[in-house]
Amino acid sequence: MSLIKCTECGKEFSDKATACPNCGCPTSEMVPSAEAAPEEYINSDTDIQIKESAVNKVWGTVQNSMQTIAENNKNSIKSTRQVGPVQIDEPHKMFRINGAVPVNGKKDGIGKSMFKGMMAVGTMGMSVAAEKLVGGGNKQKVGNKEWLEFNDLINYDLLEDDSLVTSGGVGQALIGGAIFGGFGAVAGGITGKRTQKKKVESLYIKATVNNFGSPCIMIPLITKSTKINSKEYQTAFNLAHQILSAFDVITHNK
């Protein structure tokens, strides 16, 4: 048994009594006194601290789960379709420009491949390693390994001798109707604007992406004087068609 103080008259009496014997104030209606309050407040503060600790623990678990999901999604991204150096993950609507393109419309022939093989054997592989370091052969590496969302493709241009041939990107309608691998998606737009000449000195595709680290990616297709009616030019031009068509489809599916 303990004594409590009546909040009406201030007299102390047993906490077992139903009312104050002095003034008759019911025990159930009494407000805890200032002396009795601290223990309750301490308990309340302890409860708050426990609740805050629990919330912090739950939030930490949520953050870890979100990080794990993000890492799993990143690891699940893979190329499901490729057009030249353009790799595309259709389910996740992601793409990247990463690979090698045949420059000047040429590919290593059988004779050159055999020569490379003989050189590799004779130099114990040093010639192959050196060629990779300097980007040798008729192919040139372009782009980087970073995956981008379809929305990150801002603009893309086909430049011939530093002059704009055709352009596409945000706010522009899909050119033609061909899908991947098609030859006609941008053929009309390109051939209609290309001036008639016998040779070109350069043919590039310039892609502008939403990435401060690498906002402009150049894809070289011709880097030296090439005749318009040559097989090399047609090969490079066909690859340009396919890459621009792929960019059109990416833009259309944002």
C-alpha positions as a Markdown table, in Angstrom:
| # | Residue | x | y | z |
|---|---|---|---|---|
| 1 | Met | 0.0 | 0.0 | 0.0 |
| 2 | Ser | 1.2 | 3.5 | -0.8 |
| 3 | Leu | -0.1 | 7.0 | -0.1 |
| 4 | Ile | -1.4 | 9.3 | -2.7 |
| 5 | Lys | -2.2 | 13.0 | -2.4 |
| 6 | Cys | -5.7 | 14.2 | -3.1 |
| 7 | Thr | -5.7 | 16.7 | -6.0 |
| 8 | Glu | -8.6 | 18.6 | -4.5 |
| 9 | Cys | -7.7 | 19.1 | -0.8 |
| 10 | Gly | -4.0 | 18.0 | -0.7 |
| 11 | Lys | -4.5 | 15.4 | 2.0 |
| 12 | Glu | -2.7 | 12.1 | 1.7 |
| 13 | Phe | -4.6 | 8.8 | 1.9 |
| 14 | Ser | -4.3 | 5.2 | 0.9 |
| 15 | Asp | -4.2 | 4.4 | -2.8 |
| 16 | Lys | -6.6 | 1.5 | -2.0 |
| 17 | Ala | -9.4 | 3.9 | -1.0 |
| 18 | Thr | -12.0 | 4.7 | -3.6 |
| 19 | Ala | -12.2 | 8.3 | -2.6 |
| 20 | Cys | -10.5 | 10.9 | -0.4 |
| 21 | Pro | -11.7 | 10.5 | 3.2 |
| 22 | Asn | -11.3 | 14.2 | 3.8 |
| 23 | Cys | -13.2 | 15.7 | 0.8 |
| 24 | Gly | -14.7 | 12.7 | -0.9 |
| 25 | Cys | -13.0 | 13.3 | -4.3 |
| 26 | Pro | -13.1 | 9.9 | -6.2 |
| 27 | Thr | -9.7 | 8.4 | -6.6 |
| 28 | Ser | -10.4 | 7.6 | -10.3 |
| 29 | Glu | -10.9 | 11.3 | -11.1 |
| 30 | Met | -7.6 | 12.4 | -9.6 |
| 31 | Val | -4.9 | 13.9 | -11.9 |
| 32 | Pro | -1.4 | 12.6 | -11.2 |
| 33 | Ser | 0.6 | 15.1 | -9.2 |
| 34 | Ala | 3.8 | 16.6 | -10.3 |
| 35 | Glu | 5.7 | 14.3 | -8.0 |
| 36 | Ala | 4.1 | 11.2 | -9.4 |
| 37 | Ala | 4.5 | 12.3 | -13.0 |
| 38 | Pro | 8.2 | 11.9 | -13.6 |
| 39 | Glu | 8.2 | 8.1 | -13.6 |
| 40 | Glu | 5.4 | 8.1 | -16.3 |
| 41 | Tyr | 7.3 | 10.6 | -18.3 |
| 42 | Ile | 10.5 | 8.6 | -18.1 |
| 43 | Asn | 8.6 | 5.5 | -19.3 |
| 44 | Ser | 7.2 | 7.6 | -22.1 |
| 45 | Asp | 10.6 | 8.8 | -23.1 |
| 46 | Thr | 11.9 | 5.3 | -23.0 |
| 47 | Asp | 9.1 | 4.1 | -25.2 |
| 48 | Ile | 9.8 | 6.9 | -27.7 |
| 49 | Gln | 13.5 | 5.9 | -27.8 |
| 50 | Ile | 12.6 | 2.3 | -28.4 |
| 51 | Lys | 10.2 | 3.2 | -31.2 |
| 52 | Glu | 12.8 | 5.5 | -32.8 |
| 53 | Ser | 15.3 | 2.7 | -32.7 |
| 54 | Ala | 12.8 | 0.3 | -34.3 |
| 55 | Val | 12.0 | 2.8 | -37.0 |
| 56 | Asn | 15.7 | 3.4 | -37.7 |
| 57 | Lys | 16.2 | -0.4 | -37.9 |
| 58 | Val | 13.3 | -0.8 | -40.3 |
| 59 | Trp | 14.4 | 2.1 | -42.5 |
| 60 | Gly | 17.9 | 0.6 | -42.6 |
| 61 | Thr | 16.5 | -2.7 | -43.8 |
| 62 | Val | 14.4 | -0.9 | -46.4 |
| 63 | Gln | 17.5 | 1.0 | -47.7 |
| 64 | Asn | 19.5 | -2.2 | -47.9 |
| 65 | Ser | 16.6 | -3.9 | -49.8 |
| 66 | Met | 16.3 | -1.1 | -52.2 |
| 67 | Gln | 20.1 | -1.1 | -52.9 |
| 68 | Thr | 20.0 | -4.9 | -53.4 |
| 69 | Ile | 17.1 | -4.6 | -55.9 |
| 70 | Ala | 18.9 | -1.8 | -57.8 |
| 71 | Glu | 22.1 | -4.0 | -58.0 |
| 72 | Asn | 20.0 | -7.0 | -59.1 |
| 73 | Asn | 18.3 | -4.9 | -61.8 |
| 74 | Lys | 21.7 | -3.6 | -63.0 |
| 75 | Asn | 23.1 | -7.1 | -63.1 |
| 76 | Ser | 20.0 | -8.3 | -65.0 |
| 77 | Ile | 20.5 | -5.8 | -67.9 |
| 78 | Lys | 21.9 | -7.6 | -71.0 |
| 79 | Ser | 21.9 | -7.1 | -74.7 |
| 80 | Thr | 18.9 | -8.8 | -76.4 |
| 81 | Arg | 19.5 | -7.1 | -79.8 |
| 82 | Gln | 22.5 | -5.5 | -81.4 |
| 83 | Val | 22.8 | -3.2 | -84.4 |
| 84 | Gly | 26.5 | -2.4 | -85.1 |
| 85 | Pro | 27.8 | -0.9 | -81.9 |
| 86 | Val | 24.4 | -0.2 | -80.5 |
| 87 | Gln | 23.4 | -2.8 | -77.9 |
| 88 | Ile | 19.7 | -2.9 | -76.7 |
| 89 | Asp | 18.0 | -4.5 | -73.8 |
| 90 | Glu | 14.4 | -4.4 | -75.0 |
| 91 | Pro | 12.6 | -5.7 | -71.7 |
| 92 | His | 14.3 | -3.0 | -69.6 |
| 93 | Lys | 14.3 | -0.3 | -72.3 |
| 94 | Met | 18.0 | 0.3 | -71.9 |
| 95 | Phe | 20.7 | 0.7 | -74.5 |
| 96 | Arg | 24.4 | 1.5 | -74.8 |
| 97 | Ile | 26.8 | 2.3 | -77.6 |
| 98 | Asn | 29.7 | 0.0 | -77.1 |
| 99 | Gly | 31.5 | -2.1 | -79.6 |
| 100 | Ala | 33.6 | -2.0 | -82.8 |
| 101 | Val | 32.6 | -0.7 | -86.2 |
| 102 | Pro | 34.2 | -1.5 | -89.5 |
| 103 | Val | 35.7 | 1.8 | -90.6 |
| 104 | Asn | 35.7 | 2.7 | -94.3 |
| 105 | Gly | 33.5 | -0.2 | -95.1 |
| 106 | Lys | 36.2 | -2.8 | -94.8 |
| 107 | Lys | 36.5 | -6.0 | -92.9 |
| 108 | Asp | 39.5 | -8.3 | -92.4 |
| 109 | Gly | 39.7 | -10.6 | -95.4 |
| 110 | Ile | 40.8 | -14.3 | -95.3 |
| 111 | Gly | 44.4 | -13.4 | -96.3 |
| 112 | Lys | 44.8 | -10.8 | -93.6 |
| 113 | Ser | 43.3 | -13.0 | -91.0 |
| 114 | Met | 45.8 | -15.8 | -91.9 |
| 115 | Phe | 48.6 | -13.3 | -91.7 |
| 116 | Lys | 47.4 | -12.1 | -88.3 |
| 117 | Gly | 47.3 | -15.7 | -87.1 |
| 118 | Met | 50.9 | -16.4 | -88.4 |
| 119 | Met | 52.1 | -13.2 | -86.7 |
| 120 | Ala | 50.4 | -14.1 | -83.5 |
| 121 | Val | 52.1 | -17.5 | -83.4 |
| 122 | Gly | 55.5 | -16.0 | -84.4 |
| 123 | Thr | 55.4 | -13.4 | -81.7 |
| 124 | Met | 53.7 | -15.5 | -79.1 |
| 125 | Gly | 50.5 | -13.4 | -79.2 |
| 126 | Met | 52.3 | -10.0 | -78.8 |
| 127 | Ser | 51.1 | -8.8 | -82.2 |
| 128 | Val | 47.5 | -9.4 | -81.2 |
| 129 | Ala | 47.9 | -7.6 | -77.9 |
| 130 | Ala | 49.6 | -4.6 | -79.6 |
| 131 | Glu | 46.8 | -4.4 | -82.2 |
| 132 | Lys | 44.2 | -4.3 | -79.4 |
| 133 | Leu | 46.0 | -1.6 | -77.6 |
| 134 | Val | 46.2 | 0.7 | -80.7 |
| 135 | Gly | 42.8 | -0.3 | -82.1 |
| 136 | Gly | 44.4 | -1.9 | -85.1 |
| 137 | Gly | 42.7 | -3.6 | -88.0 |
| 138 | Asn | 39.8 | -2.1 | -89.9 |
| 139 | Lys | 37.6 | -1.8 | -86.9 |
| 140 | Gln | 37.4 | 1.0 | -84.3 |
| 141 | Lys | 36.0 | 0.8 | -80.8 |
| 142 | Val | 33.4 | 3.4 | -80.0 |
| 143 | Gly | 31.2 | 4.3 | -77.0 |
| 144 | Asn | 31.5 | 2.9 | -73.5 |
| 145 | Lys | 30.0 | 0.3 | -71.2 |
| 146 | Glu | 27.5 | 2.5 | -69.5 |
| 147 | Trp | 23.8 | 1.5 | -70.0 |
| 148 | Leu | 21.3 | 4.3 | -70.6 |
| 149 | Glu | 17.5 | 4.4 | -70.6 |
| 150 | Phe | 15.7 | 4.9 | -73.9 |
| 151 | Asn | 14.7 | 8.4 | -72.6 |
| 152 | Asp | 18.4 | 9.3 | -72.4 |
| 153 | Leu | 18.8 | 9.4 | -76.2 |
| 154 | Ile | 18.4 | 13.1 | -77.0 |
| 155 | Asn | 19.4 | 13.4 | -80.6 |
| 156 | Tyr | 21.3 | 11.7 | -83.4 |
| 157 | Asp | 22.7 | 13.0 | -86.7 |
| 158 | Leu | 24.3 | 11.6 | -89.8 |
| 159 | Leu | 27.2 | 13.8 | -90.9 |
| 160 | Glu | 28.8 | 13.5 | -94.3 |
| 161 | Asp | 31.9 | 15.7 | -94.8 |
| 162 | Asp | 30.9 | 17.6 | -91.7 |
| 163 | Ser | 27.5 | 18.5 | -93.3 |
| 164 | Leu | 24.2 | 17.3 | -91.7 |
| 165 | Val | 22.5 | 14.7 | -93.9 |
| 166 | Thr | 19.6 | 13.7 | -91.6 |
| 167 | Ser | 18.7 | 14.0 | -87.9 |
| 168 | Gly | 16.4 | 12.4 | -85.4 |
| 169 | Gly | 15.6 | 12.5 | -81.7 |
| 170 | Val | 13.3 | 14.0 | -79.1 |
| 171 | Gly | 10.2 | 15.6 | -80.7 |
| 172 | Gln | 10.8 | 14.2 | -84.1 |
| 173 | Ala | 8.6 | 11.6 | -85.8 |
| 174 | Leu | 9.8 | 8.1 | -86.6 |
| 175 | Ile | 11.4 | 8.2 | -90.0 |
| 176 | Gly | 10.0 | 5.5 | -92.3 |
| 177 | Gly | 8.6 | 2.3 | -91.0 |
| 178 | Ala | 11.4 | -0.2 | -91.0 |
| 179 | Ile | 12.5 | -2.0 | -87.8 |
| 180 | Phe | 15.9 | -3.4 | -86.9 |
| 181 | Gly | 18.0 | -4.6 | -89.8 |
| 182 | Gly | 15.8 | -2.8 | -92.3 |
| 183 | Phe | 17.4 | -0.8 | -95.1 |
| 184 | Gly | 14.6 | 1.6 | -95.8 |
| 185 | Ala | 13.8 | 3.4 | -92.5 |
| 186 | Val | 15.9 | 6.4 | -93.3 |
| 187 | Ala | 16.9 | 5.7 | -96.8 |
| 188 | Gly | 14.5 | 8.2 | -98.3 |
| 189 | Gly | 15.6 | 11.0 | -95.9 |
| 190 | Ile | 19.3 | 10.3 | -96.5 |
| 191 | Thr | 19.4 | 9.9 | -100.2 |
| 192 | Gly | 17.0 | 12.8 | -100.8 |
| 193 | Lys | 19.3 | 15.2 | -98.9 |
| 194 | Arg | 22.7 | 13.9 | -100.0 |
| 195 | Thr | 24.3 | 16.1 | -102.6 |
| 196 | Gln | 25.6 | 14.4 | -105.7 |
| 197 | Lys | 29.4 | 14.0 | -105.6 |
| 198 | Lys | 31.9 | 11.4 | -106.5 |
| 199 | Lys | 33.8 | 11.1 | -103.3 |
| 200 | Val | 33.3 | 11.7 | -99.6 |
| 201 | Glu | 36.0 | 12.3 | -97.0 |
| 202 | Ser | 34.1 | 11.3 | -93.9 |
| 203 | Leu | 30.8 | 9.8 | -92.7 |
| 204 | Tyr | 29.9 | 9.9 | -89.0 |
| 205 | Ile | 26.9 | 9.3 | -86.8 |
| 206 | Lys | 26.8 | 11.7 | -83.8 |
| 207 | Ala | 24.6 | 10.6 | -80.9 |
| 208 | Thr | 23.8 | 13.0 | -78.1 |
| 209 | Val | 22.8 | 11.3 | -74.8 |
| 210 | Asn | 21.7 | 12.5 | -71.4 |
| 211 | Asn | 25.0 | 11.8 | -69.7 |
| 212 | Phe | 27.4 | 14.6 | -68.5 |
| 213 | Gly | 30.2 | 12.1 | -68.4 |
| 214 | Ser | 30.0 | 11.3 | -72.1 |
| 215 | Pro | 27.3 | 13.5 | -73.7 |
| 216 | Cys | 28.4 | 13.0 | -77.3 |
| 217 | Ile | 29.3 | 9.7 | -78.9 |
| 218 | Met | 30.8 | 9.7 | -82.4 |
| 219 | Ile | 30.5 | 6.6 | -84.6 |
| 220 | Pro | 33.0 | 6.8 | -87.5 |
| 221 | Leu | 32.0 | 4.9 | -90.6 |
| 222 | Ile | 34.3 | 6.6 | -93.2 |
| 223 | Thr | 37.5 | 8.4 | -92.3 |
| 224 | Lys | 39.3 | 8.8 | -95.6 |
| 225 | Ser | 38.5 | 9.7 | -99.2 |
| 226 | Thr | 36.0 | 7.1 | -100.6 |
| 227 | Lys | 34.2 | 6.9 | -103.9 |
| 228 | Ile | 30.4 | 7.1 | -103.7 |
| 229 | Asn | 30.0 | 4.2 | -106.1 |
| 230 | Ser | 32.5 | 1.9 | -104.2 |
| 231 | Lys | 31.6 | -1.2 | -102.2 |
| 232 | Glu | 33.2 | 0.4 | -99.1 |
| 233 | Tyr | 30.9 | 3.4 | -99.3 |
| 234 | Gln | 27.8 | 1.2 | -99.7 |
| 235 | Thr | 28.8 | -1.0 | -96.8 |
| 236 | Ala | 29.3 | 2.0 | -94.5 |
| 237 | Phe | 26.1 | 3.7 | -95.8 |
| 238 | Asn | 24.1 | 0.5 | -95.2 |
| 239 | Leu | 25.4 | 0.3 | -91.6 |
| 240 | Ala | 24.4 | 4.0 | -91.1 |
| 241 | His | 20.9 | 3.1 | -92.2 |
| 242 | Gln | 20.6 | 0.3 | -89.7 |
| 243 | Ile | 22.0 | 2.3 | -86.8 |
| 244 | Leu | 19.7 | 5.2 | -87.4 |
| 245 | Ser | 16.8 | 2.9 | -87.7 |
| 246 | Ala | 17.7 | 1.4 | -84.3 |
| 247 | Phe | 17.8 | 4.9 | -82.9 |
| 248 | Asp | 14.4 | 5.7 | -84.4 |
| 249 | Val | 12.9 | 2.7 | -82.8 |
| 250 | Ile | 14.5 | 3.6 | -79.4 |
| 251 | Thr | 13.0 | 7.1 | -79.7 |
| 252 | His | 9.6 | 5.7 | -80.6 |
| 253 | Asn | 9.5 | 3.4 | -77.6 |
| 254 | Lys | 10.4 | 5.9 | -74.9 |
